[in-house]
Amino acid sequence: MDILNQLNLKKNNPGTSTGQKWIGRSAGKIQSRSPVDGREIASLAATSKKEYDDVINESLKAFGEWRLWPAPKRGEVVRQIGEALRAHKASLGRLVSYEMGKSLAEGLGEVQEMIDICDLAVGLSRQLNGLTMHSERPSHRMYEQWHPLGIVGIISAFNFPVAVWSWNSMIAWVCGDVCVWKPSEKAPLCGIACQQIVANVFSKNKVPEGVSNLINGDREVGEWMANDVRIPLISATGSTRMGRAVGTAVAARLGRSLLELGGNNAIIFSDSADLHVAITGAVFGAVGTAGQRCTSTRRLIVQEKIYARTKERLKEAYSQLKIGNPLDEKNHVGPLIDLDAVKAYQNAIAICKKQGGKFIVEGGVLEGDGFESGCYVKPCIAEVRPTFDIVKQETFAPILYLMTYKTIEEAIAIQNEVPQGLSSSIMTLNLRESEKFLSASGSDCGIANVNIGTSGAEIGGAFGGEKETGGGRESGSDAWKAYMRRQTNTINYSTDLPLAQGIKFEF
């Protein structure tokens, strides 16, 4: 990959960094293997416990200095990171596509999300606003302000190997925090590349060593972070199972956790929907990133009057999908991340059939030229009942479940009848239906859309969900408050000290 040469990334790399300094080659190796062709891209050293403690100690030292930099000055550094990402967009996007398996357009789009969050964070650096309040006591002034938390631990998932890290880190940095990032062991080289890009910018601006840190490893390294009292906030993206473990460990030490977990997202097709818009949104949501987004569309809830027409349109759309090497821009669907993901896909299909599902577009694993990695599968569609157990589970694969409804109230009930609560959508031109869907008695998800799909969230809005999705919020709006601590201040500028409840001391 050309970015390996541009960033001086060699075949064998240490996997631990405190900024400009790469440390350690002592622990076990992590192999970065592409699902595109099954080849090993690089071998990285996992972070040892000693190296981990060295990183945390360096981070604490850096925080003491970084938090005193004026926020606009920190924002200027982040602005330069955005410029560096623009310069490396083509190469980094290609690496994301090759190491993770998403289409090149999606890989480039993920890097663009990083650039966009840099732009948002730069503006935010001049808007970390508090409030002033009127005191009930004479000659007193009350206000609140926000201070940096300290170390923000970031655990990211393979499906967005760079963007989700940037959502956290760019906001945390302008807030005055320092970051320790553990990327997915399934896409570690993307983390190495990002760390090097940031390190080059930090070096030019004399940012303290330890503001941006990278560690690599498996579940054990994540457990070190979750149990570490020196890390006040853990932001973790991944499965609900992982989130439960992280959330429990962090809560046990009374730390903070920001969890972005599973999704089981549905689109409701009203009989008043624009079917062209609806089908476009559903197909992209279901097959984009080979169904490996937390916001992927997994359920279509279709009004019975348009069910037959919708089914035929979907079958026609799926027949035109091109599956293959994601670096070829003619292909719509790339591979699943690894063979374990393929097994989960096959298992879900088998369970669906056993429970009574009827596949109108059959699935299967692709073989032959171009599919040697064994990770390419066919996007498929099954007619189901919403009560099937498999429908209530999240399978990270391009399997779409199709079901019907009679009334909008029934559709919303079906939509909400799963443990997850991330993203949702309704396709309708009926104002009353859209408003009902967005009301307090409507979708119970953190994201609710009208006439767009479940995936493709913009960075300006707060991203996250409810129920088993974790309840955290990242990216835009006021999500920055999760990375800071609130402090209420009262100033007495009188010559007296009035006490509560009129209590008086006679001195």
C-alpha positions in Angstrom: 0.0 0.0 0.0 1.4 3.4 -0.9 0.6 4.9 2.5 2.9 2.5 4.1 5.8 4.1 2.2 4.5 7.6 2.7 4.4 7.2 6.5 7.5 5.0 6.8 5.4 2.1 8.1 7.5 -1.1 7.7 6.6 -4.7 7.5 7.2 -5.2 11.2 6.1 -2.4 13.5 5.9 -1.8 17.2 2.3 -1.4 18.2 2.7 1.1 21.0 3.2 4.9 20.7 3.2 7.9 23.0 3.1 10.4 20.2 6.3 10.9 18.3 7.9 8.0 20.1 7.3 4.3 19.2 8.2 1.9 21.9 8.4 -1.9 22.5 8.7 -5.0 20.4 8.6 -7.4 23.3 5.1 -8.7 23.4 3.3 -11.1 21.1 2.6 -10.3 17.5 -0.7 -9.1 15.9 -1.1 -10.0 12.2 -2.9 -7.5 10.0 -4.5 -9.7 7.3 -6.7 -8.4 4.6 -10.1 -10.0 4.0 -9.9 -8.8 0.4 -7.3 -11.4 -0.7 -6.3 -13.1 2.6 -2.8 -11.8 2.6 -0.9 -10.6 5.6 -0.3 -6.8 5.3 2.0 -6.3 8.4 3.0 -7.8 11.7 2.7 -5.6 14.8 3.9 -6.0 18.3 1.2 -6.2 20.9 1.5 -3.8 23.9 2.9 -5.4 27.1 1.7 -4.5 30.6 4.9 -2.6 31.3 4.5 -0.6 28.0 0.9 0.0 28.9 1.8 1.5 32.2 4.6 3.6 30.6 1.9 5.0 28.2 -0.5 5.9 31.0 2.2 7.6 33.0 3.4 9.6 30.0 -0.3 10.5 29.3 -0.8 11.8 32.9 2.4 13.9 32.6 1.2 15.3 29.2 -2.2 16.1 30.6 -0.7 18.4 33.2 0.6 20.6 30.4 -1.9 20.1 27.6 -4.9 21.2 29.7 -3.3 24.6 30.2 -3.0 25.3 26.5 -5.8 27.7 25.5 -8.6 25.8 23.8 -8.4 27.8 20.5 -4.7 26.9 20.4 -5.6 23.2 20.8 -8.2 23.8 18.1 -5.5 25.1 15.7 -3.5 21.9 16.1 -6.7 19.9 15.3 -7.2 22.1 12.2 -3.8 21.1 11.0 -4.6 17.4 11.6 -7.6 18.0 9.3 -5.3 19.4 6.6 -2.9 16.4 7.0 -5.8 14.0 6.6 -6.9 15.8 3.4 -3.3 15.3 2.1 -3.4 11.6 2.9 -7.1 11.0 2.1 -6.6 8.8 -1.0 -3.9 6.6 0.6 -5.6 6.3 4.0 -9.0 5.6 2.4 -7.4 2.9 0.3 -5.7 1.3 3.4 -9.1 1.3 5.3 -10.7 -0.4 2.3 -8.0 -3.0 2.0 -7.5 -3.8 5.7 -11.2 -3.8 6.6 -12.8 -4.8 3.4 -15.3 -1.9 2.8 -15.7 -0.4 -0.7 -13.2 2.2 -1.7 -15.9 4.8 -1.8 -16.8 4.0 1.8 -13.1 4.0 2.8 -12.7 7.4 1.4 -15.9 8.5 3.0 -14.7 7.4 6.4 -11.6 9.5 6.0 -13.8 12.4 5.0 -15.7 11.9 8.3 -12.4 12.4 10.1 -11.8 15.6 8.2 -15.4 16.8 9.0 -15.0 16.1 12.7 -11.7 18.1 12.7 -13.6 21.1 11.2 -16.4 20.7 13.8 -13.8 20.5 16.6 -12.0 23.6 15.5 -15.2 25.6 15.8 -16.0 24.0 19.1 -12.6 25.0 20.5 -14.0 28.6 20.8 -17.4 27.5 22.1 -16.9 25.5 25.2 -19.5 27.5 27.0 -20.7 27.5 30.5 -23.7 29.3 32.1 -24.3 32.1 34.5 -27.1 31.9 37.1 -28.7 34.4 39.4 -27.9 33.8 43.1 -30.6 34.0 45.7 -28.0 35.7 48.0 -27.2 39.4 47.6 -23.8 40.3 46.2 -23.1 36.8 45.0 -22.4 35.6 41.5 -22.9 32.0 40.3 -21.7 30.4 37.1 -20.6 27.0 35.8 -17.6 26.1 33.7 -16.2 23.0 32.1 -12.7 21.5 32.7 -10.9 18.7 31.0 -11.3 15.2 32.4 -7.8 13.7 31.9 -7.2 10.6 30.0 -9.8 9.4 27.6 -9.5 5.7 26.7 -10.8 4.8 23.3 -11.6 1.3 22.2 -12.7 1.1 18.6 -14.2 -1.6 16.4 -13.0 -3.0 13.0 -16.0 -1.7 11.0 -15.0 1.9 11.3 -11.3 1.6 12.0 -10.5 5.3 11.9 -13.6 7.5 11.9 -15.0 6.5 15.4 -11.5 7.1 16.9 -11.5 10.6 15.4 -15.0 11.4 16.7 -13.7 10.9 20.2 -10.1 12.1 19.9 -10.6 15.4 18.1 -13.3 16.5 20.5 -11.3 15.3 23.5 -8.2 17.1 22.4 -9.9 20.5 22.0 -11.5 19.9 25.4 -8.0 19.6 26.8 -7.9 15.8 27.4 -5.3 13.3 26.3 -6.2 10.1 24.5 -5.1 6.4 24.7 -6.4 4.5 21.7 -6.8 0.7 21.4 -7.8 0.0 17.8 -9.4 -3.2 16.8 -6.9 -6.1 16.5 -8.6 -6.8 13.2 -7.6 -3.5 11.7 -4.5 -2.4 13.6 -2.5 -0.9 10.7 -5.2 1.8 10.2 -4.4 2.9 13.8 -0.7 2.9 13.2 -1.2 5.1 10.1 -3.5 7.6 12.0 -1.1 7.8 14.9 1.8 8.6 12.5 -0.2 11.3 10.8 -1.1 12.9 14.1 2.5 12.6 15.4 3.8 14.5 12.5 1.4 17.4 13.2 2.0 17.3 17.0 5.8 17.4 16.5 5.6 20.6 14.4 3.5 22.3 17.0 5.6 21.1 20.0 2.6 19.3 21.5 3.7 17.4 24.6 4.6 13.7 24.2 1.8 11.6 25.5 -1.3 13.6 24.3 -1.9 11.0 21.5 -1.2 7.4 22.5 -1.7 4.1 20.7 -1.7 0.6 22.2 -2.4 -2.7 20.5 -3.6 -6.0 21.7 -6.6 -8.3 22.3 -9.3 -8.3 24.9 -6.8 -8.3 27.8 -5.5 -4.8 26.8 -9.1 -3.5 26.8 -9.6 -5.0 30.3 -6.5 -3.1 31.6 -8.1 0.1 30.3 -11.6 -0.6 31.7 -10.2 -1.4 35.2 -7.7 1.5 35.3 -8.7 4.2 37.8 -6.3 6.6 36.1 -8.6 6.7 33.1 -11.8 8.7 34.0 -13.6 8.0 30.7 -13.7 4.9 28.5 -15.3 5.3 25.1 -15.9 1.8 23.7 -17.5 0.8 20.4 -18.3 -2.8 19.7 -20.7 -5.6 20.6 -23.3 -5.5 23.4 -21.4 -8.4 25.1 -18.2 -6.3 25.1 -20.1 -3.2 26.3 -21.5 -5.1 29.2 -18.1 -6.2 30.3 -16.5 -2.7 29.9 -19.5 -0.9 31.5 -19.5 -3.2 34.5 -15.7 -2.8 35.1 -15.8 1.0 34.7 -18.9 1.4 36.9 -17.3 -0.8 39.6 -14.6 1.9 40.0 -17.2 4.7 39.6 -15.6 5.8 36.3 -17.5 7.1 33.2 -18.2 5.0 30.1 -19.5 6.1 26.7 -20.8 3.0 25.0 -21.7 2.6 21.3 -22.9 -1.0 21.0 -25.2 -3.1 18.8 -27.9 -2.1 16.4 -30.8 -3.9 14.9 -32.2 -1.2 12.7 -35.5 -1.1 10.9 -37.0 0.9 8.1 -40.8 1.2 8.0 -42.2 1.4 4.4 -45.5 3.3 4.5 -48.0 2.8 1.6 -47.5 6.5 0.9 -43.7 6.1 0.5 -41.8 7.1 -2.5 -40.6 3.6 -3.4 -37.6 4.8 -5.4 -36.3 6.7 -2.4 -37.3 3.9 0.0 -35.6 1.1 -2.0 -32.4 3.1 -2.5 -32.1 3.8 1.2 -32.9 0.2 2.2 -30.5 -1.4 -0.2 -27.6 0.8 0.8 -28.4 0.4 4.4 -28.5 -3.4 4.1 -25.5 -4.1 1.9 -23.2 -1.1 2.6 -20.0 -2.3 4.4 -21.3 -5.8 3.8 -23.9 -5.3 6.5 -21.2 -4.6 9.1 -22.3 -1.2 10.3 -23.9 -0.7 13.7 -26.4 1.3 11.7 -26.9 -1.3 8.9 -30.5 -1.9 8.0 -31.5 -5.4 9.2 -35.3 -5.2 9.2 -37.8 -3.9 6.6 -41.4 -3.4 8.0 -43.6 -3.0 5.0 -47.3 -1.9 4.8 -49.2 -4.9 3.5 -50.7 -3.0 0.5 -47.3 -2.4 -1.0 -45.6 -5.6 0.2 -45.7 -7.5 -3.1 -44.4 -4.5 -5.1 -41.7 -3.8 -2.6 -40.5 -7.4 -2.6 -40.2 -7.5 -6.4 -38.3 -4.2 -6.4 -35.9 -5.5 -3.8 -35.3 -8.7 -5.7 -34.6 -6.6 -8.9 -32.2 -4.3 -7.0 -30.3 -7.2 -5.4 -29.8 -8.9 -8.8 -27.8 -5.9 -9.9 -25.4 -5.9 -7.0 -21.7 -6.4 -7.9 -19.7 -8.3 -5.2 -15.9 -8.4 -5.3 -12.6 -6.6 -4.6 -13.6 -3.4 -2.8 -10.7 -1.5 -4.4 -12.5 -1.9 -7.7 -15.0 1.0 -7.8 -17.4 -1.0 -9.9 -18.2 -3.3 -7.0 -20.9 -2.5 -4.4 -20.1 -5.1 -1.8 -16.8 -6.3 -0.4 -15.9 -9.1 2.0 -16.8 -9.8 5.6 -14.0 -9.0 8.0 -12.9 -12.7 8.6 -13.9 -16.3 8.5 -15.5 -16.1 11.9 -17.9 -13.5 10.5 -18.7 -15.8 7.6 -19.6 -18.6 10.0 -21.9 -16.2 11.9 -23.6 -15.3 8.6 -24.1 -18.9 7.7 -25.4 -19.8 11.2 -27.9 -16.9 11.1 -29.2 -18.1 7.7 -29.6 -21.7 9.0 -31.4 -20.5 12.2 -33.7 -18.3 10.2 -34.7 -21.2 7.9 -35.2 -23.4 10.9 -37.5 -20.9 12.5 -39.6 -20.7 9.3 -38.0 -17.9 7.3 -38.4 -18.0 3.5 -35.5 -16.6 1.5 -36.6 -14.7 -1.5 -32.9 -13.8 -2.3 -30.7 -16.7 -1.3 -27.4 -16.3 0.5 -24.2 -18.2 0.3 -20.4 -18.0 0.4 -18.7 -17.1 -2.9 -15.8 -19.2 -4.3 -13.5 -19.1 -7.2 -11.3 -16.4 -8.8 -11.2 -13.2 -6.7 -12.9 -14.8 -3.7 -9.9 -16.8 -2.4 -10.0 -15.3 1.0 -13.3 -17.1 1.7 -14.8 -13.9 3.1 -17.2 -12.9 0.3 -20.8 -13.7 0.8 -24.1 -13.0 -1.0 -26.4 -10.3 0.4 -29.8 -12.1 1.0 -33.4 -11.3 2.0 -35.7 -13.5 4.1 -39.4 -13.2 4.6 -40.0 -13.6 8.4 -42.4 -12.9 11.2 -41.2 -10.2 13.7 -41.5 -12.7 16.6 -38.6 -14.9 15.3 -35.8 -15.0 17.8 -33.2 -14.5 15.0 -34.8 -11.3 14.0 -34.2 -9.8 17.4 -30.5 -10.6 17.3 -27.8 -8.5 15.6 -25.8 -10.4 12.9 -23.0 -8.4 11.4 -23.7 -9.5 7.8 -25.8 -8.5 4.8 -29.0 -10.4 5.8 -32.2 -8.4 5.5 -35.4 -9.5 7.2 -38.7 -8.6 5.5 -42.1 -8.4 7.3 -45.5 -6.8 7.0 -47.8 -4.5 9.1 -51.3 -3.2 8.9 -51.4 0.1 10.9 -48.6 2.6 11.7 -49.0 1.9 15.4 -48.3 -1.8 14.7 -45.3 -0.9 12.6 -43.8 1.3 15.4 -44.4 -1.5 17.9 -42.6 -4.0 15.7 -39.8 -1.5 15.2 -39.3 -1.1 19.0 -39.7 -4.8 19.8 -36.0 -5.6 19.8 -33.4 -5.1 22.6 -31.3 -2.7 20.5 -32.1 1.0 20.0 -29.6 2.7 17.7 -31.1 3.9 14.4 -34.5 3.8 12.7 -36.3 5.2 9.7 -39.7 5.6 8.2 -40.3 6.1 4.4 -43.5 8.1 4.1 -45.0 11.2 2.5 -47.7 11.3 5.1 -47.0 14.1 7.6 -49.1 12.5 10.4 -47.2 9.2 10.1 -43.8 10.9 10.2 -44.7 13.1 13.2 -46.1 10.0 15.0 -42.8 8.1 14.3 -40.8 11.0 15.7 -43.0 11.6 18.8 -42.6 10.3 22.3 -44.8 7.3 21.4 -42.8 6.6 18.3 -39.3 5.2 17.6 -37.4 4.4 20.8 -34.0 4.7 19.1 -31.3 7.4 19.5 -31.6 8.1 15.8 -34.9 8.4 14.0 -35.0 9.5 10.3 -37.7 10.3 7.8 -37.2 9.5 4.1 -33.5 8.5 4.5 -32.0 5.2 5.6 -30.7 4.1 8.9 -27.0 4.6 8.0 -25.0 7.6 7.1 -25.2 9.8 10.2 -23.8 13.3 9.9 -21.1 14.5 12.4 -23.1 17.6 13.3 -25.6 15.5 15.3 -25.0 13.5 18.4 -24.5 9.9 17.5 -25.7 7.0 19.7 -28.6 4.9 20.9 -30.7 3.5 23.7 -31.3 0.2 25.4 -28.6 -2.4 24.5 -27.0 0.1 22.3 -25.5 1.6 25.4 -26.9 5.1 25.7 -23.7 7.1 24.8 -23.4 10.0 22.5 -20.4 10.9 20.3 -19.6 13.5 17.6 -21.7 16.7 17.3 -24.3 18.7 19.2 -23.4 18.8 22.9 -21.6 15.4 23.0 -18.4 17.3 23.9 -19.8 17.5 27.5 -19.0 13.8 28.0 -15.3 14.6 27.7 -15.3 17.3 30.4 -16.2 17.8 34.0 -18.8 20.4 35.1 -17.9 22.8 37.9 -20.3 25.2 39.6 -18.7 28.3 41.0 -20.1 30.9 43.5 -18.4 34.1 44.3 -19.3 36.3 47.3 -18.2 39.9 46.8 -20.0 41.3 49.8 -18.7 42.0 53.3 -21.1 39.4 54.8 -21.5 35.7 54.7 -25.2 34.8 54.6 -25.7 31.2 55.8 -28.4 28.7 54.7 -31.7 28.6 56.5 -30.9 31.9 58.1 -28.4 30.3 60.6 -26.3 32.9 62.5 -23.2 32.5 64.5 -22.4 35.1 67.2 -18.6 35.8 67.2 
